[in-house]
Amino acid sequence: MDRTRRNYLKLVSGSVTAGTVALAGCSGGDSTATEPASDTPTETAAPTDTATPTATEVSCEEGGETHTVLMGGAGHGPFYFDPIGLFVSPGDTVEFVNDTSGHSATSYHEDLDSSDVTRIPEAAEPFNSGILQSDGASWNYTFTEPGTYDYFCIPHKGLGMIGRIVVCAPGGPAEEGSPPDGELPDSQRIVEEGSVSWEDWDN
């Protein structure tokens, strides 16, 4: 387990109440709760030494590893990204590889003609491999901005070919609701397991 993921899991598991995760220390990508007061207080309460945290800072340590996501499916499908869920560190590169021909890795972002919604971190740049036509063709993208990235295959989005990548810790528009074209693993599961294979998710 890499240090960024271990630090995040340690911080989250130690929290009793839910809080906003503040992603600190990182910066798009490169292609290639209070307690109620008493109604009738009789004395002034002494201040306590500790307070319930409302935010958890996560240190995003730079990575540099390369991960592989296969893009597959033909005929009547199913069409898939494998793994469908992947955890990476800022600076890690994902190589999207055609297991069969005719797929793309394209982020949900309103600036792209193929998407009506944005489901990547606000500070991140949208990415689009374009359609890779041949078997074995690949495209690399380096993730630098922390948060949750949902993406799809342009020709097969309507058939549920979507995926999710969590960089450092979950966050951003993708955490605000379900994706429009299918179901994805919960981001927390992705962080805990490191990756979620298509086979495990489909079954």
PyMOL CGO cylinders between C-alpha atoms (Angstrom):
from pymol import cmd
from pymol.cgo import CYLINDER

trace = [
    CYLINDER, 0.00, 0.00, 0.00, 1.54, 3.37, -0.99, 0.3, 1, 1, 1, 1, 1, 1,
    CYLINDER, 1.54, 3.37, -0.99, 2.08, 6.09, 1.62, 0.3, 1, 1, 1, 1, 1, 1,
    CYLINDER, 2.08, 6.09, 1.62, -0.55, 8.53, 0.29, 0.3, 1, 1, 1, 1, 1, 1,
    CYLINDER, -0.55, 8.53, 0.29, -3.29, 5.89, 0.44, 0.3, 1, 1, 1, 1, 1, 1,
    CYLINDER, -3.29, 5.89, 0.44, -2.13, 4.67, 3.86, 0.3, 1, 1, 1, 1, 1, 1,
    CYLINDER, -2.13, 4.67, 3.86, -2.18, 8.23, 5.28, 0.3, 1, 1, 1, 1, 1, 1,
    CYLINDER, -2.18, 8.23, 5.28, -5.69, 8.82, 3.94, 0.3, 1, 1, 1, 1, 1, 1,
    CYLINDER, -5.69, 8.82, 3.94, -7.06, 5.58, 5.35, 0.3, 1, 1, 1, 1, 1, 1,
    CYLINDER, -7.06, 5.58, 5.35, -5.47, 6.28, 8.74, 0.3, 1, 1, 1, 1, 1, 1,
    CYLINDER, -5.47, 6.28, 8.74, -7.03, 9.74, 8.93, 0.3, 1, 1, 1, 1, 1, 1,
    CYLINDER, -7.03, 9.74, 8.93, -10.47, 8.61, 7.80, 0.3, 1, 1, 1, 1, 1, 1,
    CYLINDER, -10.47, 8.61, 7.80, -10.61, 5.62, 10.13, 0.3, 1, 1, 1, 1, 1, 1,
    CYLINDER, -10.61, 5.62, 10.13, -9.77, 7.88, 13.09, 0.3, 1, 1, 1, 1, 1, 1,
    CYLINDER, -9.77, 7.88, 13.09, -12.66, 10.26, 12.45, 0.3, 1, 1, 1, 1, 1, 1,
    CYLINDER, -12.66, 10.26, 12.45, -15.83, 9.80, 14.54, 0.3, 1, 1, 1, 1, 1, 1,
    CYLINDER, -15.83, 9.80, 14.54, -17.94, 12.37, 12.74, 0.3, 1, 1, 1, 1, 1, 1,
    CYLINDER, -17.94, 12.37, 12.74, -18.11, 13.03, 9.03, 0.3, 1, 1, 1, 1, 1, 1,
    CYLINDER, -18.11, 13.03, 9.03, -16.17, 16.02, 7.84, 0.3, 1, 1, 1, 1, 1, 1,
    CYLINDER, -16.17, 16.02, 7.84, -15.13, 17.71, 4.69, 0.3, 1, 1, 1, 1, 1, 1,
    CYLINDER, -15.13, 17.71, 4.69, -11.92, 16.38, 3.28, 0.3, 1, 1, 1, 1, 1, 1,
    CYLINDER, -11.92, 16.38, 3.28, -9.61, 19.26, 2.51, 0.3, 1, 1, 1, 1, 1, 1,
    CYLINDER, -9.61, 19.26, 2.51, -7.11, 18.20, -0.10, 0.3, 1, 1, 1, 1, 1, 1,
    CYLINDER, -7.11, 18.20, -0.10, -3.87, 19.94, 0.66, 0.3, 1, 1, 1, 1, 1, 1,
    CYLINDER, -3.87, 19.94, 0.66, -0.48, 20.27, -0.93, 0.3, 1, 1, 1, 1, 1, 1,
    CYLINDER, -0.48, 20.27, -0.93, -1.30, 19.42, -4.53, 0.3, 1, 1, 1, 1, 1, 1,
    CYLINDER, -1.30, 19.42, -4.53, -2.31, 21.10, -7.64, 0.3, 1, 1, 1, 1, 1, 1,
    CYLINDER, -2.31, 21.10, -7.64, -4.91, 19.50, -13.83, 0.3, 1, 1, 1, 1, 1, 1,
    CYLINDER, -4.91, 19.50, -13.83, -3.17, 16.69, -15.48, 0.3, 1, 1, 1, 1, 1, 1,
    CYLINDER, -3.17, 16.69, -15.48, -0.69, 16.03, -18.19, 0.3, 1, 1, 1, 1, 1, 1,
    CYLINDER, -0.69, 16.03, -18.19, -1.57, 14.09, -21.27, 0.3, 1, 1, 1, 1, 1, 1,
    CYLINDER, -1.57, 14.09, -21.27, 0.86, 11.81, -21.63, 0.3, 1, 1, 1, 1, 1, 1,
    CYLINDER, 0.86, 11.81, -21.63, -21.03, 19.04, 13.21, 0.3, 1, 1, 1, 1, 1, 1,
    CYLINDER, -21.03, 19.04, 13.21, -21.62, 21.46, 17.19, 0.3, 1, 1, 1, 1, 1, 1,
    CYLINDER, -21.62, 21.46, 17.19, -23.11, 20.56, 20.56, 0.3, 1, 1, 1, 1, 1, 1,
    CYLINDER, -23.11, 20.56, 20.56, -26.37, 22.31, 21.73, 0.3, 1, 1, 1, 1, 1, 1,
    CYLINDER, -26.37, 22.31, 21.73, -26.12, 24.58, 24.80, 0.3, 1, 1, 1, 1, 1, 1,
    CYLINDER, -26.12, 24.58, 24.80, -28.15, 23.90, 27.96, 0.3, 1, 1, 1, 1, 1, 1,
    CYLINDER, -28.15, 23.90, 27.96, -31.45, 25.80, 28.25, 0.3, 1, 1, 1, 1, 1, 1,
    CYLINDER, -31.45, 25.80, 28.25, -30.81, 26.74, 31.89, 0.3, 1, 1, 1, 1, 1, 1,
    CYLINDER, -30.81, 26.74, 31.89, -27.10, 26.91, 32.54, 0.3, 1, 1, 1, 1, 1, 1,
    CYLINDER, -27.10, 26.91, 32.54, -26.13, 27.38, 36.18, 0.3, 1, 1, 1, 1, 1, 1,
    CYLINDER, -26.13, 27.38, 36.18, -22.47, 28.03, 35.66, 0.3, 1, 1, 1, 1, 1, 1,
    CYLINDER, -22.47, 28.03, 35.66, -20.05, 28.86, 32.92, 0.3, 1, 1, 1, 1, 1, 1,
    CYLINDER, -20.05, 28.86, 32.92, -18.46, 25.76, 31.48, 0.3, 1, 1, 1, 1, 1, 1,
    CYLINDER, -18.46, 25.76, 31.48, -14.71, 25.70, 31.35, 0.3, 1, 1, 1, 1, 1, 1,
    CYLINDER, -14.71, 25.70, 31.35, -13.24, 25.55, 27.85, 0.3, 1, 1, 1, 1, 1, 1,
    CYLINDER, -13.24, 25.55, 27.85, -12.08, 22.14, 26.73, 0.3, 1, 1, 1, 1, 1, 1,
    CYLINDER, -12.08, 22.14, 26.73, -8.67, 21.38, 25.33, 0.3, 1, 1, 1, 1, 1, 1,
    CYLINDER, -8.67, 21.38, 25.33, -9.97, 19.57, 22.27, 0.3, 1, 1, 1, 1, 1, 1,
    CYLINDER, -9.97, 19.57, 22.27, -12.64, 20.26, 19.67, 0.3, 1, 1, 1, 1, 1, 1,
    CYLINDER, -12.64, 20.26, 19.67, -14.44, 18.08, 17.21, 0.3, 1, 1, 1, 1, 1, 1,
    CYLINDER, -14.44, 18.08, 17.21, -12.63, 18.43, 13.89, 0.3, 1, 1, 1, 1, 1, 1,
    CYLINDER, -12.63, 18.43, 13.89, -14.67, 19.67, 10.96, 0.3, 1, 1, 1, 1, 1, 1,
    CYLINDER, -14.67, 19.67, 10.96, -12.05, 19.03, 8.32, 0.3, 1, 1, 1, 1, 1, 1,
    CYLINDER, -12.05, 19.03, 8.32, -9.36, 16.50, 7.66, 0.3, 1, 1, 1, 1, 1, 1,
    CYLINDER, -9.36, 16.50, 7.66, -6.28, 17.47, 5.75, 0.3, 1, 1, 1, 1, 1, 1,
    CYLINDER, -6.28, 17.47, 5.75, -4.77, 14.82, 3.55, 0.3, 1, 1, 1, 1, 1, 1,
    CYLINDER, -4.77, 14.82, 3.55, -1.18, 15.03, 2.50, 0.3, 1, 1, 1, 1, 1, 1,
    CYLINDER, -1.18, 15.03, 2.50, -0.91, 14.19, -1.18, 0.3, 1, 1, 1, 1, 1, 1,
    CYLINDER, -0.91, 14.19, -1.18, 2.52, 12.77, -1.76, 0.3, 1, 1, 1, 1, 1, 1,
    CYLINDER, 2.52, 12.77, -1.76, 3.79, 12.77, -5.30, 0.3, 1, 1, 1, 1, 1, 1,
    CYLINDER, 3.79, 12.77, -5.30, 3.77, 9.47, -7.12, 0.3, 1, 1, 1, 1, 1, 1,
    CYLINDER, 3.77, 9.47, -7.12, 5.37, 8.43, -10.34, 0.3, 1, 1, 1, 1, 1, 1,
    CYLINDER, 5.37, 8.43, -10.34, 4.03, 4.95, -10.98, 0.3, 1, 1, 1, 1, 1, 1,
    CYLINDER, 4.03, 4.95, -10.98, 2.30, 3.80, -14.16, 0.3, 1, 1, 1, 1, 1, 1,
    CYLINDER, 2.30, 3.80, -14.16, -0.99, 1.89, -13.95, 0.3, 1, 1, 1, 1, 1, 1,
    CYLINDER, -0.99, 1.89, -13.95, -2.79, 0.07, -16.76, 0.3, 1, 1, 1, 1, 1, 1,
    CYLINDER, -2.79, 0.07, -16.76, -6.51, 0.20, -17.53, 0.3, 1, 1, 1, 1, 1, 1,
    CYLINDER, -6.51, 0.20, -17.53, -7.77, -2.15, -20.24, 0.3, 1, 1, 1, 1, 1, 1,
    CYLINDER, -7.77, -2.15, -20.24, -10.57, -1.04, -22.55, 0.3, 1, 1, 1, 1, 1, 1,
    CYLINDER, -10.57, -1.04, -22.55, -12.58, -3.96, -23.92, 0.3, 1, 1, 1, 1, 1, 1,
    CYLINDER, -12.58, -3.96, -23.92, -15.79, -5.37, -25.27, 0.3, 1, 1, 1, 1, 1, 1,
    CYLINDER, -15.79, -5.37, -25.27, -17.16, -6.06, -28.72, 0.3, 1, 1, 1, 1, 1, 1,
    CYLINDER, -17.16, -6.06, -28.72, -20.34, -7.10, -30.48, 0.3, 1, 1, 1, 1, 1, 1,
    CYLINDER, -20.34, -7.10, -30.48, -23.17, -7.10, -27.97, 0.3, 1, 1, 1, 1, 1, 1,
    CYLINDER, -23.17, -7.10, -27.97, -20.81, -6.41, -25.07, 0.3, 1, 1, 1, 1, 1, 1,
    CYLINDER, -20.81, -6.41, -25.07, -20.34, -6.08, -22.24, 0.3, 1, 1, 1, 1, 1, 1,
    CYLINDER, -20.34, -6.08, -22.24, -18.08, -3.10, -22.71, 0.3, 1, 1, 1, 1, 1, 1,
    CYLINDER, -18.08, -3.10, -22.71, -15.77, -2.27, -19.84, 0.3, 1, 1, 1, 1, 1, 1,
    CYLINDER, -15.77, -2.27, -19.84, -12.77, -0.54, -18.32, 0.3, 1, 1, 1, 1, 1, 1,
    CYLINDER, -12.77, -0.54, -18.32, -10.70, -2.94, -16.21, 0.3, 1, 1, 1, 1, 1, 1,
    CYLINDER, -10.70, -2.94, -16.21, -10.15, -2.06, -13.45, 0.3, 1, 1, 1, 1, 1, 1,
    CYLINDER, -10.15, -2.06, -13.45, -13.37, -0.07, -13.32, 0.3, 1, 1, 1, 1, 1, 1,
    CYLINDER, -13.37, -0.07, -13.32, -12.14, 1.67, -10.16, 0.3, 1, 1, 1, 1, 1, 1,
    CYLINDER, -12.14, 1.67, -10.16, -8.53, 2.71, -9.54, 0.3, 1, 1, 1, 1, 1, 1,
    CYLINDER, -8.53, 2.71, -9.54, -6.68, 4.63, -6.81, 0.3, 1, 1, 1, 1, 1, 1,
    CYLINDER, -6.68, 4.63, -6.81, -3.59, 6.61, -7.80, 0.3, 1, 1, 1, 1, 1, 1,
    CYLINDER, -3.59, 6.61, -7.80, -1.29, 9.23, -6.30, 0.3, 1, 1, 1, 1, 1, 1,
    CYLINDER, -1.29, 9.23, -6.30, -0.76, 12.69, -7.81, 0.3, 1, 1, 1, 1, 1, 1,
    CYLINDER, -0.76, 12.69, -7.81, 1.87, 12.33, -10.49, 0.3, 1, 1, 1, 1, 1, 1,
    CYLINDER, 1.87, 12.33, -10.49, 0.93, 8.75, -11.35, 0.3, 1, 1, 1, 1, 1, 1,
    CYLINDER, 0.93, 8.75, -11.35, 0.29, 7.91, -15.00, 0.3, 1, 1, 1, 1, 1, 1,
    CYLINDER, 0.29, 7.91, -15.00, -2.54, 5.73, -16.27, 0.3, 1, 1, 1, 1, 1, 1,
    CYLINDER, -2.54, 5.73, -16.27, -2.03, 3.90, -19.54, 0.3, 1, 1, 1, 1, 1, 1,
    CYLINDER, -2.03, 3.90, -19.54, -5.35, 3.16, -21.23, 0.3, 1, 1, 1, 1, 1, 1,
    CYLINDER, -5.35, 3.16, -21.23, -4.89, 0.15, -23.51, 0.3, 1, 1, 1, 1, 1, 1,
    CYLINDER, -4.89, 0.15, -23.51, -7.29, -1.27, -26.11, 0.3, 1, 1, 1, 1, 1, 1,
    CYLINDER, -7.29, -1.27, -26.11, -8.05, -4.88, -25.27, 0.3, 1, 1, 1, 1, 1, 1,
    CYLINDER, -8.05, -4.88, -25.27, -10.32, -4.68, -28.31, 0.3, 1, 1, 1, 1, 1, 1,
    CYLINDER, -10.32, -4.68, -28.31, -10.48, -1.95, -30.91, 0.3, 1, 1, 1, 1, 1, 1,
    CYLINDER, -10.48, -1.95, -30.91, -12.57, 1.21, -31.02, 0.3, 1, 1, 1, 1, 1, 1,
    CYLINDER, -12.57, 1.21, -31.02, -12.54, 2.74, -27.53, 0.3, 1, 1, 1, 1, 1, 1,
    CYLINDER, -12.54, 2.74, -27.53, -11.73, 6.04, -25.84, 0.3, 1, 1, 1, 1, 1, 1,
    CYLINDER, -11.73, 6.04, -25.84, -10.96, 7.30, -22.34, 0.3, 1, 1, 1, 1, 1, 1,
    CYLINDER, -10.96, 7.30, -22.34, -12.85, 10.58, -22.02, 0.3, 1, 1, 1, 1, 1, 1,
    CYLINDER, -12.85, 10.58, -22.02, -13.58, 12.59, -18.88, 0.3, 1, 1, 1, 1, 1, 1,
    CYLINDER, -13.58, 12.59, -18.88, -17.05, 13.80, -17.99, 0.3, 1, 1, 1, 1, 1, 1,
    CYLINDER, -17.05, 13.80, -17.99, -16.66, 17.53, -18.60, 0.3, 1, 1, 1, 1, 1, 1,
    CYLINDER, -16.66, 17.53, -18.60, -19.06, 20.07, -20.04, 0.3, 1, 1, 1, 1, 1, 1,
    CYLINDER, -19.06, 20.07, -20.04, -16.31, 21.57, -22.19, 0.3, 1, 1, 1, 1, 1, 1,
    CYLINDER, -16.31, 21.57, -22.19, -16.28, 18.38, -24.25, 0.3, 1, 1, 1, 1, 1, 1,
    CYLINDER, -16.28, 18.38, -24.25, -18.93, 17.85, -26.93, 0.3, 1, 1, 1, 1, 1, 1,
    CYLINDER, -18.93, 17.85, -26.93, -19.46, 14.26, -25.80, 0.3, 1, 1, 1, 1, 1, 1,
    CYLINDER, -19.46, 14.26, -25.80, -20.47, 15.17, -22.22, 0.3, 1, 1, 1, 1, 1, 1,
    CYLINDER, -20.47, 15.17, -22.22, -23.30, 17.23, -20.72, 0.3, 1, 1, 1, 1, 1, 1,
    CYLINDER, -23.30, 17.23, -20.72, -22.00, 17.10, -17.14, 0.3, 1, 1, 1, 1, 1, 1,
    CYLINDER, -22.00, 17.10, -17.14, -18.74, 17.61, -15.27, 0.3, 1, 1, 1, 1, 1, 1,
    CYLINDER, -18.74, 17.61, -15.27, -17.56, 14.81, -12.98, 0.3, 1, 1, 1, 1, 1, 1,
    CYLINDER, -17.56, 14.81, -12.98, -13.90, 15.61, -12.40, 0.3, 1, 1, 1, 1, 1, 1,
    CYLINDER, -13.90, 15.61, -12.40, -12.30, 18.04, -9.90, 0.3, 1, 1, 1, 1, 1, 1,
    CYLINDER, -12.30, 18.04, -9.90, -12.96, 21.70, -10.67, 0.3, 1, 1, 1, 1, 1, 1,
    CYLINDER, -12.96, 21.70, -10.67, -9.27, 22.54, -11.03, 0.3, 1, 1, 1, 1, 1, 1,
    CYLINDER, -9.27, 22.54, -11.03, -8.56, 19.59, -13.33, 0.3, 1, 1, 1, 1, 1, 1,
    CYLINDER, -8.56, 19.59, -13.33, -8.36, 19.85, -17.10, 0.3, 1, 1, 1, 1, 1, 1,
    CYLINDER, -8.36, 19.85, -17.10, -10.70, 17.60, -19.12, 0.3, 1, 1, 1, 1, 1, 1,
    CYLINDER, -10.70, 17.60, -19.12, -9.03, 14.73, -20.94, 0.3, 1, 1, 1, 1, 1, 1,
    CYLINDER, -9.03, 14.73, -20.94, -9.92, 12.81, -24.07, 0.3, 1, 1, 1, 1, 1, 1,
    CYLINDER, -9.92, 12.81, -24.07, -7.85, 10.14, -25.77, 0.3, 1, 1, 1, 1, 1, 1,
    CYLINDER, -7.85, 10.14, -25.77, -9.96, 10.19, -28.89, 0.3, 1, 1, 1, 1, 1, 1,
    CYLINDER, -9.96, 10.19, -28.89, -11.09, 6.86, -30.29, 0.3, 1, 1, 1, 1, 1, 1,
    CYLINDER, -11.09, 6.86, -30.29, -8.21, 4.38, -30.44, 0.3, 1, 1, 1, 1, 1, 1,
    CYLINDER, -8.21, 4.38, -30.44, -8.94, 2.22, -33.44, 0.3, 1, 1, 1, 1, 1, 1,
    CYLINDER, -8.94, 2.22, -33.44, -6.55, -0.73, -33.27, 0.3, 1, 1, 1, 1, 1, 1,
    CYLINDER, -6.55, -0.73, -33.27, -6.15, -3.60, -30.82, 0.3, 1, 1, 1, 1, 1, 1,
    CYLINDER, -6.15, -3.60, -30.82, -3.32, -2.86, -28.41, 0.3, 1, 1, 1, 1, 1, 1,
    CYLINDER, -3.32, -2.86, -28.41, -3.34, 0.89, -29.07, 0.3, 1, 1, 1, 1, 1, 1,
    CYLINDER, -3.34, 0.89, -29.07, -2.70, 2.91, -25.93, 0.3, 1, 1, 1, 1, 1, 1,
    CYLINDER, -2.70, 2.91, -25.93, -2.86, 6.43, -24.53, 0.3, 1, 1, 1, 1, 1, 1,
    CYLINDER, -2.86, 6.43, -24.53, -1.23, 7.80, -21.39, 0.3, 1, 1, 1, 1, 1, 1,
    CYLINDER, -1.23, 7.80, -21.39, -2.49, 10.46, -18.99, 0.3, 1, 1, 1, 1, 1, 1,
    CYLINDER, -2.49, 10.46, -18.99, -0.78, 11.76, -15.84, 0.3, 1, 1, 1, 1, 1, 1,
    CYLINDER, -0.78, 11.76, -15.84, -3.11, 12.77, -13.00, 0.3, 1, 1, 1, 1, 1, 1,
    CYLINDER, -3.11, 12.77, -13.00, -1.94, 15.68, -10.84, 0.3, 1, 1, 1, 1, 1, 1,
    CYLINDER, -1.94, 15.68, -10.84, -5.08, 17.20, -9.29, 0.3, 1, 1, 1, 1, 1, 1,
    CYLINDER, -5.08, 17.20, -9.29, -6.54, 15.32, -6.27, 0.3, 1, 1, 1, 1, 1, 1,
    CYLINDER, -6.54, 15.32, -6.27, -10.15, 14.18, -6.33, 0.3, 1, 1, 1, 1, 1, 1,
    CYLINDER, -10.15, 14.18, -6.33, -12.54, 11.82, -8.10, 0.3, 1, 1, 1, 1, 1, 1,
    CYLINDER, -12.54, 11.82, -8.10, -12.54, 11.44, -11.88, 0.3, 1, 1, 1, 1, 1, 1,
    CYLINDER, -12.54, 11.44, -11.88, -15.38, 9.72, -13.74, 0.3, 1, 1, 1, 1, 1, 1,
    CYLINDER, -15.38, 9.72, -13.74, -14.80, 8.95, -17.40, 0.3, 1, 1, 1, 1, 1, 1,
    CYLINDER, -14.80, 8.95, -17.40, -16.33, 7.03, -20.29, 0.3, 1, 1, 1, 1, 1, 1,
    CYLINDER, -16.33, 7.03, -20.29, -15.83, 5.56, -23.74, 0.3, 1, 1, 1, 1, 1, 1,
    CYLINDER, -15.83, 5.56, -23.74, -17.35, 7.80, -26.43, 0.3, 1, 1, 1, 1, 1, 1,
    CYLINDER, -17.35, 7.80, -26.43, -18.80, 5.03, -28.66, 0.3, 1, 1, 1, 1, 1, 1,
    CYLINDER, -18.80, 5.03, -28.66, -20.03, 2.89, -25.76, 0.3, 1, 1, 1, 1, 1, 1,
    CYLINDER, -20.03, 2.89, -25.76, -21.07, 5.36, -23.06, 0.3, 1, 1, 1, 1, 1, 1,
    CYLINDER, -21.07, 5.36, -23.06, -24.74, 4.50, -23.64, 0.3, 1, 1, 1, 1, 1, 1,
    CYLINDER, -24.74, 4.50, -23.64, -23.86, 0.85, -23.02, 0.3, 1, 1, 1, 1, 1, 1,
    CYLINDER, -23.86, 0.85, -23.02, -22.44, 1.62, -19.60, 0.3, 1, 1, 1, 1, 1, 1,
    CYLINDER, -22.44, 1.62, -19.60, -18.73, 1.74, -20.42, 0.3, 1, 1, 1, 1, 1, 1,
    CYLINDER, -18.73, 1.74, -20.42, -17.63, 4.09, -17.66, 0.3, 1, 1, 1, 1, 1, 1,
    CYLINDER, -17.63, 4.09, -17.66, -14.86, 4.13, -15.06, 0.3, 1, 1, 1, 1, 1, 1,
    CYLINDER, -14.86, 4.13, -15.06, -13.64, 5.98, -11.96, 0.3, 1, 1, 1, 1, 1, 1,
    CYLINDER, -13.64, 5.98, -11.96, -10.20, 7.04, -10.78, 0.3, 1, 1, 1, 1, 1, 1,
    CYLINDER, -10.20, 7.04, -10.78, -9.56, 8.51, -7.32, 0.3, 1, 1, 1, 1, 1, 1,
    CYLINDER, -9.56, 8.51, -7.32, -6.44, 10.64, -7.02, 0.3, 1, 1, 1, 1, 1, 1,
    CYLINDER, -6.44, 10.64, -7.02, -5.19, 10.93, -3.41, 0.3, 1, 1, 1, 1, 1, 1,
    CYLINDER, -5.19, 10.93, -3.41, -8.67, 11.18, -1.85, 0.3, 1, 1, 1, 1, 1, 1,
    CYLINDER, -8.67, 11.18, -1.85, -12.32, 11.39, -3.00, 0.3, 1, 1, 1, 1, 1, 1,
    CYLINDER, -12.32, 11.39, -3.00, -13.65, 14.84, -3.85, 0.3, 1, 1, 1, 1, 1, 1,
    CYLINDER, -13.65, 14.84, -3.85, -15.28, 17.06, -6.45, 0.3, 1, 1, 1, 1, 1, 1,
    CYLINDER, -15.28, 17.06, -6.45, -18.49, 16.95, -8.51, 0.3, 1, 1, 1, 1, 1, 1,
    CYLINDER, -18.49, 16.95, -8.51, -18.33, 13.17, -9.02, 0.3, 1, 1, 1, 1, 1, 1,
    CYLINDER, -18.33, 13.17, -9.02, -19.11, 12.71, -5.31, 0.3, 1, 1, 1, 1, 1, 1,
    CYLINDER, -19.11, 12.71, -5.31, -22.36, 14.70, -5.53, 0.3, 1, 1, 1, 1, 1, 1,
    CYLINDER, -22.36, 14.70, -5.53, -24.53, 12.09, -7.26, 0.3, 1, 1, 1, 1, 1, 1,
    CYLINDER, -24.53, 12.09, -7.26, -24.63, 9.02, -9.45, 0.3, 1, 1, 1, 1, 1, 1,
    CYLINDER, -24.63, 9.02, -9.45, -23.13, 9.05, -12.94, 0.3, 1, 1, 1, 1, 1, 1,
    CYLINDER, -23.13, 9.05, -12.94, -25.68, 9.38, -15.77, 0.3, 1, 1, 1, 1, 1, 1,
    CYLINDER, -25.68, 9.38, -15.77, -24.62, 6.32, -17.75, 0.3, 1, 1, 1, 1, 1, 1,
    CYLINDER, -24.62, 6.32, -17.75, -24.33, 3.48, -15.25, 0.3, 1, 1, 1, 1, 1, 1,
    CYLINDER, -24.33, 3.48, -15.25, -23.08, 2.49, -11.82, 0.3, 1, 1, 1, 1, 1, 1,
    CYLINDER, -23.08, 2.49, -11.82, -19.57, 2.79, -10.42, 0.3, 1, 1, 1, 1, 1, 1,
    CYLINDER, -19.57, 2.79, -10.42, -17.82, 1.49, -7.30, 0.3, 1, 1, 1, 1, 1, 1,
    CYLINDER, -17.82, 1.49, -7.30, -17.99, 3.77, -4.27, 0.3, 1, 1, 1, 1, 1, 1,
    CYLINDER, -17.99, 3.77, -4.27, -14.89, 5.94, -4.01, 0.3, 1, 1, 1, 1, 1, 1,
    CYLINDER, -14.89, 5.94, -4.01, -14.17, 4.78, -0.47, 0.3, 1, 1, 1, 1, 1, 1,
    CYLINDER, -14.17, 4.78, -0.47, -14.06, 1.17, -1.66, 0.3, 1, 1, 1, 1, 1, 1,
    CYLINDER, -14.06, 1.17, -1.66, -11.62, 2.16, -4.38, 0.3, 1, 1, 1, 1, 1, 1,
    CYLINDER, -11.62, 2.16, -4.38, -9.34, 3.84, -1.83, 0.3, 1, 1, 1, 1, 1, 1,
    CYLINDER, -9.34, 3.84, -1.83, -9.49, 0.89, 0.54, 0.3, 1, 1, 1, 1, 1, 1,
    CYLINDER, -9.49, 0.89, 0.54, -8.88, -1.78, -2.09, 0.3, 1, 1, 1, 1, 1, 1,
    CYLINDER, -8.88, -1.78, -2.09, -6.57, 0.15, -4.41, 0.3, 1, 1, 1, 1, 1, 1,
    CYLINDER, -6.57, 0.15, -4.41, -8.43, -1.09, -7.47, 0.3, 1, 1, 1, 1, 1, 1,
    CYLINDER, -8.43, -1.09, -7.47, -11.76, -2.73, -8.26, 0.3, 1, 1, 1, 1, 1, 1,
    CYLINDER, -11.76, -2.73, -8.26, -11.70, -5.12, -11.20, 0.3, 1, 1, 1, 1, 1, 1,
    CYLINDER, -11.70, -5.12, -11.20, -14.51, -5.26, -13.73, 0.3, 1, 1, 1, 1, 1, 1,
    CYLINDER, -14.51, -5.26, -13.73, -15.14, -8.90, -12.85, 0.3, 1, 1, 1, 1, 1, 1,
    CYLINDER, -15.14, -8.90, -12.85, -15.48, -8.19, -9.12, 0.3, 1, 1, 1, 1, 1, 1,
    CYLINDER, -15.48, -8.19, -9.12, -17.76, -5.23, -9.76, 0.3, 1, 1, 1, 1, 1, 1,
    CYLINDER, -17.76, -5.23, -9.76, -19.91, -6.96, -12.39, 0.3, 1, 1, 1, 1, 1, 1,
    CYLINDER, -19.91, -6.96, -12.39, -20.50, -9.93, -10.10, 0.3, 1, 1, 1, 1, 1, 1,
]
cmd.load_cgo(trace, "trace")
